[in-house]
Amino acid sequence: MSGATRSQIYANRGPVVKYAIFSQPLTSTPLSLDNRGVKAFKPHLQELPSYPYQKSEAPIKLDQNESPYDLPLELKKRVLQRLQELNFNRYPDLHAEEVRQRLAAFLDWPAEGLVVAPGSNLLIQILAQAAEQVLDTAPSFPHYAFSARVASTPYRAIPLGADFALPLEALLEALEAGPGVLFLPNPHAPTARLFAEEEIQYLAEKAAQTGWLLVLDEAYHQFAGSDYLPLARTNPHVALLRTFSKAWGLGGIRAGYLVAAPEVCQVVQNFVPPFGLPAHTAQVLLTVLESPTYVQSIVQTLVTEREKLLRALQTHPTWQAYPSQTNFILLRTPDAEAAYQGLLRQGILVRRQDRYPGLEGCIRVSVGTPEENRRFLQAAFALAEVSHA
Ligand SMILES: Cc1ncc(COP(=O)(O)O)c(C=O)c1O
């Protein structure tokens, strides 16, 4: 727990920005339906840029914060056995009941307090649609802003402070003008920073006083060793979003869940289409929930690798690596385009972050296997030599 005092925390106050992620154009230009004479949709949907991701191929893929390790073969075989026994012609559970029961036992949390969906992205979209308003930080995980915008939900984002500190005072003030849903990734994405427990406590208490729902997005919590289940247990204004896409190594399977008070889950569940979790996804989840120990050893390996990467990057002549409590590292470079292209030329794919406010020059690299990380470091230092020459 950090020793930050309330006044130190308050010093990180910042102005409010709206739709921060859209302050600069994203790569894709939306097509205009007007040209086609189709006027069927709500006008605000015309102007939306698509999700800021462009698929690229490279031998070493460190751009999506996936696990570099596939599901252990033994578990894959068990999944395949289950799939063979599955009747593909039958619909799955209405609300993923069996998965929720298993997950409830795994978490020691009531099944009525869980919503399972094909990806936590869908749960973000649902929460943004259901919300009276959405409050966010900036920069932040772009799908919060995007979802609010698609849903026409009023949206505000408060800029992070120096070194990506939580703007606690400004957030507490914003919670006075409510209620609504506050999305807070913790550890934070894309800055990789874990916020202090006191700060989260203040927000949770304020949410309880003002009727907000504080949604802690714990997509990366295993890499930080953090867990806000105890807080959610005592405060129904706190909900947790989790995903199977990162530490569990199941990005392609598409599964995420919400942990919240049963009353909150009831509302959210209504937005998930009936039979929404595919039967094959459910079988994978049932298998890993029977044998979850592989996750811990992968997390340990990736945390050790992350620390090695961070130590090595500290000696980089021109790049600054920010501390990380996740499976990725945010790097500030003199020129994000040059860094991205320079790495790509050496077979390494990372993600640009420089289009977000406050992240000028930044790229993000996922922690890979030891060999992938070694090759990444080699490429990163080779670039410095080229630019110094
Ligand atoms: C903070 C955060 N939340 C949610 C997600 C989405 O996860 P899912 O794969 O479950 O949709 C991601 C994915 O990168 C993320 O970084």
The ligand as a Tripos MOL2 file, in Angstrom:
@<TRIPOS>MOLECULE
LIG
   16    16     1     0     0
SMALL
NO_CHARGES

@<TRIPOS>ATOM
      1 C1         -8.1870   -2.8910  -19.7140 C.3       1 LIG1
      2 C2         -8.8360   -3.8770  -20.6130 C.ar      1 LIG1
      3 N1        -10.1030   -4.1960  -20.4130 N.ar      1 LIG1
      4 C3        -10.7530   -5.0690  -21.2030 C.ar      1 LIG1
      5 C4        -10.1070   -5.6710  -22.2680 C.ar      1 LIG1
      6 C5        -10.8980   -6.5700  -23.1860 C.3       1 LIG1
      7 O1        -10.7990   -7.8950  -22.8460 O.3       1 LIG1
      8 P1        -11.6260   -9.0300  -23.6110 P.3       1 LIG1
      9 O2        -10.6410   -9.7620  -24.4390 O.co2     1 LIG1
     10 O3        -12.1840   -9.8840  -22.4860 O.co2     1 LIG1
     11 O4        -12.7300   -8.4070  -24.4140 O.co2     1 LIG1
     12 C6         -8.7710   -5.3810  -22.5170 C.ar      1 LIG1
     13 C7         -8.0860   -5.9830  -23.6730 C.2       1 LIG1
     14 O5         -7.0250   -5.6450  -24.0840 O.2       1 LIG1
     15 C8         -8.1240   -4.4470  -21.6760 C.ar      1 LIG1
     16 O6         -6.8460   -4.0980  -21.8970 O.3       1 LIG1
@<TRIPOS>BOND
     1     1     2 1
     2     2     3 ar
     3     2    15 ar
     4     3     4 ar
     5     4     5 ar
     6     5     6 1
     7     5    12 ar
     8     6     7 1
     9     7     8 1
    10     8     9 2
    11     8    10 1
    12     8    11 1
    13    12    13 1
    14    12    15 ar
    15    13    14 2
    16    15    16 1
@<TRIPOS>SUBSTRUCTURE
     1 LIG1         1 GROUP 0 **** ****
